[in-house]
């Protein structure tokens, strides 16, 4: 059995061992510390020539270290310590009685967990080739693939075969995102293969830019030799697809079975595919030698897949696989993040909240139609009584729970089942009007008040929003349409907003389709957003991912964001209102983020920054098809400052600008702003940046007569697309230094030659020592 899924923090390799051996071994934790180990022999990767510079290949160092430690398997075992650094490596094997231990700042560089960019299939399930696979007779079976992101312009997200002669069965794939990938699921076989592919269940796929969604090929691939059996015909049966959304697709389905042997029992339900009109491809579907049924599929499938109209969904197994019983990784993640001292109150069998209720206890109905606002409000009101007596947990079971806005309470956990979907009501009357934020003076979209966030809280302490990757869906499309048409009198609501709150954790949930910003902590402190997936159409309006606003001590990590606006945008108030409110955003750490946003920035600072932004640390960022890497936005009248921003280790693919500073950006809330309130931008540092397919390296425009100062760039290598219209750099009203930057910077950023590194803060932020219990 195999589990392919999101694992999160780096030390999980150690924890995975504990889970495999059983949590009863947890007592052994005391023998692995920063100063010692229960292994008899301990070595460091540097002892074998390892170099953690993010460039040197360390495959031999890993292989040599493991080979040496294998000698001690029977005499106490060995531990390989990977120090702080970025350790590039190819494949290497482990050994028995062995620990691979990573420092907190160690990064082993291969493909990020469950994020795959490939020249071939992202995941390919196989089981042997022709007569050899038939004779060996070992199937691939009982495999789970979930929370996977794939980019592969010439191949499949998930492929089965073509070498499948030993058989493939019981494959479960769910919660898949594919971007610029040739196909979603491809089953490949040929006469002579024999074997079978059966009982494949695929659900919840979000697909963007693709040649084929469904692809079956009964005549694929060559043979190892001429001894294959031409009568060994593959059997393909019981293949199920449901809840699939795709856009910018050339063909919905290319379904070609094996001649005279039909691929049978295909099922498709709740499938919506945006097919690009093409004169070359006459039909959305091309089907031969296949048989099955469809329900709620658009565009309608071919005649061989009978349309049964609306109705029951295609099956997905209800019973758990044995591998799923090893899933207490969320529990272990908490221990690693917040300390082993919390073990006594967090177990897989209970909750550290004293009182736990289900939404169904308060009349909740998860049918995707019934309005559950009162159920949510009543449950939270009941649990608020226990804030001082151990707190409360509200469990949202599997189902589709439509609701209007509701507030949270203190000492509270909102926990979503993995198949729970909280759906924002499409009726604006279910989002009541509230006052504008004091640091903005009015709504961001329009003067006056604003619609309440879907999930809201103010003046709270100890709030957790988490689960087993359940979903909160704002159903924002009608909001975006009304906003673009000028039909909204007030500002759109956010998906989650916590205001004047302390000790907040948002983790292990999927947030999608907010009417506007997805996560908006404002005037809050000690906030962690970790392991969150945020998805919105890239042409949606103002669907920023995470927007810290006048917040202190915040950690954003391990998040995947696809957005119609900035993936992360740090703010602190708007013009005279932000200046008067005077609360900065500061001490913010952002790390291990993947961003897709063709029209906006990965990290934006501003433009509303009148209360100030300082001490922001950004590292280990991956961006694809995003307008800019880091953008600082301000204008005359804003006042405030952006200072002490440190950025390192960014990997960028397909981008308009890498470095972007704008001193003349954005409008004003009214005409009462101070034209002499000029922003101060200083001490901005960029290091270890790699980019390819970039239009311009830097668009650096300060504020006229007020220079942006103290810019530092080090070890930057950008591959620029040749253009007669765009120079590599455009700089005005900025000042700083550059070292080892290619292509060479503008003259205002003085070239220091090689070796002058920019500084990145060495001390820990207070947020890294905050302990928040994540309950179950």
N, C-alpha and C positions, 0 to 999 in steps of 0.2 A: 504494500500500500504506500501511496505517495501523496504528500500534501504540498501543493505549490501555492504559496500565499504570502501575504505581507507579514514580515517578522519584526520590523521596527529596529530597536536599538542594537548597537554593535555587540555588546557582551552576551547576546542571546545564544551564541554558539555554546557557551558554557552552560547556560540554563537549559538549552535543548538536551544536553547530556543528562541533566537532572530529570527532565521530563521523561526521557526514554527509560531511564533506570527506575523511575518512580519517585514521587515526591517524598516518599519515606526516607530518601537519601538526603533530604534537605539539611539534616543534622550535620552533614559534611561541609556545610558552607564555611564554618569557622576555620577550615584549614586552607582556604584560598583567600588571601588578603594581599594588600599592597606590599607587604614585607615578607611573605612566605608562601609556601605551597605544600599540599600533602603529597605531591610527586617528589620522588627521591632526587631527580635530576632536573635542573631548570637552566634553560639557555635563552638568550635573546637573539632575535633575528640578525641583529648587527654583528653577533659573533660569527656569522657565516657570510659576511659581506653585504648584508642588506643595506640599502640606501633608500630612505623614505623621502625623496625629493619630488615625488609625483611624476618622475620621468624615467628613472632607471628601472629596468626590468629585473625583478627579484625572484623569478621562478626558480633558478638554481639555488638561491639562498634558502627558500622555503623547502625545496626538495632535500637539500643537504642537511638542514636542521632536523627535518622529520626522520630522515634515514639514520642520523646519529642517535636520536632519541629512541628509535625502534629497538636499539640494543638493550634498553633498560626496561622493556615491557614486563619482564619477569622479576625485576629487582626494584620495584617501587614506582616504575613508570616515569614519564617525562613531561615537562611543561615547556612549551615554546611561547615566549613572551614577545608580543609585537609592540614596540614602543610608539610614542607619539610620532606621527608622520604620515605620509601618503605613499603606500607601498604597492607599486604596480607589479602585477604578477599574472602569469598564465596559470593553467591548471596544475594542482599538486595534490597528492594523496596524503591522507592521515595515517596513523598507525594505532595499534591497540594500547590501552593503558596510557592514554595521552590527553593532555589538555592544550588547547589553543587559546591563549589568553590575550585579549586586546586592551591596551591602554585606552582611556576615555577619548584621547585625541588621535588614536590610530585609525587610519582608513586603509583597508585593503581594497585596491582598485581593480575591479573587473566590471561586470554589469551590476548596477544597483539592484537591490532585492526587488524582484517582480517588476522591474522596469527594464524592458528589453528593446534595444535598437539593433537591428540585425540585417545582414545581407541575404538571409534566408528565413525560414520559418522561425517565429519566436518560440513556439513550443511545438515539437513534432513527436508524436507517439508512434513507436515502431515495435515490431516483434519478429524480425527475421525476414530473409529474402528467399522467395521461391522454394525450391525443394529442400534447401537447408533449413529454412524457418519452419517448414511443415514437419520435417523430421525431428527437429529440436523440440517443437511443440510447447513453447513457453509463452503464454499470452501476456500482454500488458493489460492489467485490470485493476479496478477499484482505485481510480485516480481522481483526485480533486484538483481543479485549477480555478483559482478565484483571486479577485482583486489584482488582476494583471493588466499592465499597460504595455502596448506593443507599437513599434514603428518599424515597418518593413515594406518599402515601396514595391518590391518585386516578389513578395511571398506572402504566406498566410500568418494570421495571428495564432491559430491552432490548426495543425495538420495532423491527420491520422493516416499513416502509410507514407510513401507507397509500400515500403517494406513492412507488411503486416501479416505475413504468412503464418505466424504462430497465433494470430488472433488478437483482437482488441475489444474489450468489453467493460461496461460499467464506468463510463467516463462522465464526470460531472463538472461543468464549467459555468461559472457565474460571476457577475460583476466585472466585466471585461471592458476595457477602453482601448480602442485601436485608432490610430491617426496615420493617415498617409500610408496605408497598408494595402497590398494587392487584394487580399480576401480576408474575411472574418474566420470562417471555418471551411477547411478543405479536406475532403476525404479522397484519397488517391489510391488506386489499385489498377490491376490489369489481369487479363487472362494469363494463367500460369502462376499467379500469386497464391491461389488457394486462400485459406484463412477466412477471417470474418471481422467485420466492425459492427458491433451491435450494442444496443442499450447506451446510447450517447445522449446526454441531456445538457442542453445549453440554454441559459437564460440571462437576462439583464446584460445586454451588450450595448455599448454606446460607440458608434462608429462614425468616423469623419474622413472623407476623401478615400475612396476605395474603388477598385475595378469591379469586383464581385463580392456580394455578401455571402451567398450560399454557393458553394462550388463542389461538385462531385465529379470525379473523373474515373471512368472505368477502363480507360486505355492510356495509362500513364506509366512511363518509365521503362527502362530496358531490363535485361535479365543478366544474372551473373555469368551464365554460360548457356549452352544449347541443350542442357539436360532437363530443363524444366518440363513439367507435365502440361500440355496444352489444354487438358480437360480439368485442370485445377482452377475452377472459377470461384472468385471471391463471393462471399455472402455479405451484403450490406443491408441491415434491417434495424428497425426501431431507433430512428434518429429523431430527436425532439428539439425544437427551437421555440423559445417564447420570450416575450418582452424585449424586443430588439428595435432600436432606433438608429437610423443611419441617415447621413446627409452627404451630398456630392458624390453619388455612386453612379458608375457607368452602367452596370447591369445588376438587377436584384439577384438573379439566380442563373447559374450555368450548371444544369443538373443532367449529367450524362452517365447513365449506368453502363453496365457491361452488356454488349449485344446478346440478345436472347436470354439474358439472366437479369431480371429487373431488380433494382434496389427498392426495397419495400418498406412499408409502415413508416413513412416520413410524416412528421407532424409539425406544423407551424402555427403559432397563435400570437396575436397582439404584436404584429410586426409592421413598422412604418418606415419606409425607405424613400428618401428623396433622390430620385433618379435624374441625372443630368440629361437633357434632351440631346440626341445625337443622330445625325444622318447616317453614320456608319453602322450603328447598332440599331437594328430595326425594332427589336422587342426588349422589354425589361426582363423577360424570362426566356430561356431556351432549355427545353426538357426533352430527353429521350430515355426510355428504359428506366423510368422511375415511377413510383406509385405512392400516394399518401393523401393526407387531408390538410386543409388550411382553415383557420378561423381568424377573422379580423386581420387580414393581411392586405397591405397597400404598398405598391400597386398589386391588383389581383394576380395570383399565381397562374401558371399554365394549367391547361385542362387536365393533365395527368395528376395534378395535386388538387383534388376536389374541394371546392369552396363550400364549407358547411355553414357559412354566415357567421354571425356572432354566437358565442357559446362558451363551452368549457375550455379551459386552457390545456395545452399539452402537458403531459405528466412531467414531474420532477420528483425524484425519490424523496420520501419523507424520512425514512430510517437513516440513522447516522452510520457512517463508516467507522470501523474501529480506530482509524487514524485520527478521527475527530475527537476522540477521548483524550488526546494529548493537548487540547487547546487551552489549558490554563496559562498560556503565554501572556495574556493581558495582566493576570495576577503577577507573574514574574516581572513584567515590564515595570509595574509599580514598585516592586521591591528594588529593582535596579535604579530607578529614577529617584525614589524618595527615601531609600534606606531600608535595610533589613529589620530595623526596629519595629516596623509596622506589621510584621508577620502575624502577630497575635490577633489582629483584628480583621485580617483579610483572608478569607479562605474560599475555595471553589464551591463550598456548600452553603455559604451564608453571605452576610453583608455586615459592614461595620456601621451601617445605619441601624438604629434601634427598631424602627418601624418601616415595613415594606408593604406596599399595596400595588395592585394591578389596576390599569385604567378600566378594565371591565368591571371592577368592584364598584365603579361609580357610573355605570350605565354606558360605558364606551362601546361603540359598535364599529368594527374595522372593515366595513363593506365598501369603502371608497365613495359612499354617497351620504351617509348619515353625518350630520354636523355634531362634533364632539366637544365644542367649546366648553359647555357646562361641565362635562365630565372631567376635562383637564382642570378647570378652575376649581371644581369641588374637591378633586383629589389633592391639589396643591394646598388649598385652604385647610383641609384636614391635616395634612402632614406638617403644616406650619406650626401646629400646636406642640410638635415634638422637637422644635428647633433647639431648645435648651435641655432636652432629655434624650440625646443620642441621635437626633435628626431623622429624616425620612427619605425613602427611595420610592419613586414612582416608576413602575415597570410598564413599558408599552409593548404588548405582545405582537406576534406576527399579524399583519393585516394592514389595511390602508385607512388611516385615521384622519378624516377631514376635520379641520378646526380653524376657528378664528384666533385672534390674538389671546394669549394667556400669560400671566406673570408667574415667575418662580418665587421661591422663598429661601431663607437661609438654612444652612446645614442640610443640604438637599441634594439628591442625585436624581437626574432624569436618565433612565436606562432604556435603550431601544434594543429589542430583539433583532437579529440579523435580517429578518424578513418584515420588520416593522417599517412603515413609511408614514411619517406625519406629513399630511398634505395641507398647505395653506388654502383657506377657503378662497374661491374665485370671486366672492361677493365682497366688494370694498366695504360694505357696511359691517362686516365681521372683523374689520381692522379699525378700531375706534381712533378718533383724533386725539392727539396729545400735544403738549406745548413744544415749541422748538427748543433745541439745546441752547443753554445760556451763552456758550462760547461761539455760537453761530448767529444768534439774534433773529433768525427766521429759518424756515425750511430750506434745505439745500436745493430742491427743485423749484420751489415757488415761495413767495412771501407767506407769512402766517405759520400755522401749525403744521403737523405732519401725522401721517398714519402710524399707529403703534407698530412696533416690530411684532413679528409672529410670536417669538419667544422673548420675553422681556423681564427685566428685574432691575430694581434700584435699591441702593443702600443695603446690599446683601453681603454675607460672609459665608465662605465655604460652600460653593456651588459647583456641581459636577454635571456635565452633559456628556454622556458616553454610551457605550453599548458594544454589541458585536457587529459593528459596521452597519447598523440600521441607517435609514435615510430620512432627512428632513427636506421636503420639496416645497418651495414657495409657490410653485405653479405661476411663475412670473410673466408668462407670455402676454396675457391680456393687459397686465400693468405696463409692459414695455410698449405695446401697441397704443395704449391710451396716452402714455407720456409723449411718444413721438407725434401723435395727432393733436397734442395740446388739450386733451380732454380732462386732465387732472388738475383740480384747484389746489391740491396740497401735495406735499412731498411723500413719495412712496416709502412704505415701511421696509425695514431691514429684516433679515431672517432671524438673527440672534443679536440682541443688544443687552449688555450688562452695564449699568451705570452706577457710579459711586460705590463700587463693590470691591471686595478684597478676597483673595484666595479663590480663584476661578480655574477650573480645569475643563477643557473641551477636547475630547479625544475619541478616536475609533468610531467616527460617524462619517456619513457621506452627506454633504450639503449641496443642494442643487436648485437652480432656477429661482433665486431670490428676486423679488421685485426690484431691489437695488442691492446695496452691499450685503454680503453674506454674514460676516462676523464683525461686530462693531463693539469692542470694549471701549468705554468712554469714561474718563475721570476715575479709573480703576487701577488697582495695583495687585501685584503678585498673580499674574494671569499666565496660564500655560495653554497653548493650542498645539496639540501633538497628534500625529497619525490621522489627520483629517484629510478627506478627499473633497474638493469643491469643484463642481462642474456646472458650467453655464454655456449656452451657445456663444461662439466668439463674436457674433454680431449683435448680442444683447446689450442693452444700454445701462452703464454704470453698475455692472454686476461685479464690483471689486470682490476679491476673495476675503482678505483679512485686513481690517483697518484699525489699528491701535490709534486712539484719539485722546490726547492728554492723559496718557497712561504711564505708569512707572513700574519697573521690574516686570518685564514680560518676556516669555520664551515662546518662539514659534519654531517648530521643528517637524521634520518627517511628514511634510504635507505635499499633496499633489493638487495643483490648481489649474483648471482650464477656465478662462474668463473672457468676458467682453470688455473688461477694463483692467486696471492694475491688479496683479495677483496679490501683492501686499502694498498697502499705502498707509504711511504714517502721517498723522495729522495732529493739530493742536489748536483749532479754532480759526475764525475767519475775521480778518481785518480788526476793526475797533473792538468787536465783541471778544475775539480771542485775546487781544492785548489786555483788555480790562479783566477778563477771567483769569489770565495769567498762570495757567497750569500747563507745564511742558509735557511732551512725551520724551521719556529718558530711560536709560538703562534697559535697552531692548536687545535681545539676542535672536537672530534669525539664522537657521542653519538647516541644511539637508532639505531643500525645497526644489521641486520641479514645477516649472511654469510654462503654460502655453497661452499666449495672448497676442494675436497678430496686430492689434491696434493700440496696445498700451505697454506698460512697463512691468518687469519682474518685481522690482522694488522701487516704489515712488516715495519721495519725501515731500509733502505738500500736496496741492498748492496751499491748502489751509494750514498754515504753520505759525500763526501769529502768537501763540503761546510759547513757541520755541520747541526745537527738537535737538536732543544731544545724547551722546554716548549710545550709538547704535552700532551693533556688531553683526556683520553678515558674512557667512562662510558656507562653502560646499553647496553651491547653487547650480542647477542644471536648467537651461531654458531652450525651448524649441519654438521656432516660428513666432517670435515675440518682438514687438516693435523696438524695445530698448531693454538693456540690462538694469541700469540704475538711472533714475531720473529725479533730479532735484528741481522742483517747480515753485516759483514765487513771483512776486511782482511788486512794484512800488505801491505803497498803501498797506501791505501786509504787516510790515514790521517783523518782529520775532527773529529767530535765528535757526540755522541748521549747522551744527558744529560737532566735531569729534565723531565722525562717521567712518568706520573701518570695514573694508570689504576685501575678502580674499577667497581664492579658489572658486572661480566661476567657469563653467563650461557652457559655451553658447553656440547655437546652431541656427542660422537663418535669422537675420536681425537687421533692422534699419540702422539703428544707432547702438553702440555699446555704452558710451558715456554721454549723458545728455543733461545739461544744466540750462535752465530757462529762467531768465530774470524778468520776463514780460509775459506771464501766463495767467490766465483766468480772469473772471469778472469779479465784481464786488457785490456784497449783499445789498448795499444802498449807496447813496452819495455822501454819507457822513464819514467816510474813511479819511484818514490823515494822509495827504499826498507826500508828506515828509517822512512817513514811517517806512523806512527802507529796510529790507531784510539784510541780515548779516549771514553770509555763508563762508565757513572757514574750517580748515583742518579736515579735509576729505581725503581718504586714503584708499587706493585700489592696488591689490597685489595678486599675482598668480592667476591671470585671466587668459583664457584661450577662447577664441571665437573663429567661426568659419562662415562663409557666405554672408558677409556683412556689407551693407551699402556704405556707411560712414563709421569711422572709428569714434570720432568725437564731435558732438555739436555742443560747444561750451560757450554759452552766452550769458554773461553776468548782467547785473543791473547797471544801466548807464550811470557813470560817474561814481558807482560804488562797486569796487572790484570784488569778485569772489576769490578768496585767498587761501593759501596753504593747501593747495591740491597736490597730492603725491601719487605717482604711478610707478609701479615696479613689476618687472617680469610679466609683460603683457605681449601676447602674440595674437594678432588679428589678421585673418585672411579676408581681404577686401575684394569685392566684385568690381572689376574694372568698369569705370563709368566716366564718360566725358562731361556729364552734368554735375557730378558730385566729387569734391575733393575728399581726401581721407579725413581731414580735420578742418573745422571751422571754429575759431576761437576769438572771442571779444570779451573784454572786461573780466578776465580770469588771470590768476597768477599761481605758479607752482613749479614743481620739478618732476622730472621723469628719468627713469633708469631702466635700461634693457626693455625698451618699448618698440614694437614693430607693428605697423609702419611708424616711422619717426614722428613725434608729436609736433604740434605747432610751436612757434618760437616763444609764446607766452608761457609755455610749460618747458622750462629750461632743461635741456638734456644734460644729465650728470655722468653719462657714460655707464659702465657696468658696475654693479656691486653696491649701490646705495639703496638698500631695502627700505620700504615704508614700514612704519610701526603698526603692530596689531596689539591691542591690550593684553597683558599677561594675567592680570588678576581675575578672579571669579566675580560674576555679578551676583547680587543677593538672591535673585530668582533661582539660581542653581542650587541653593540650600533650602528652598521652600519645600515643606512636606505637605502633600495633599493626599488624603486617602481616596482611592478610586474603588467604589463599592460594587458589589455584584448581588 
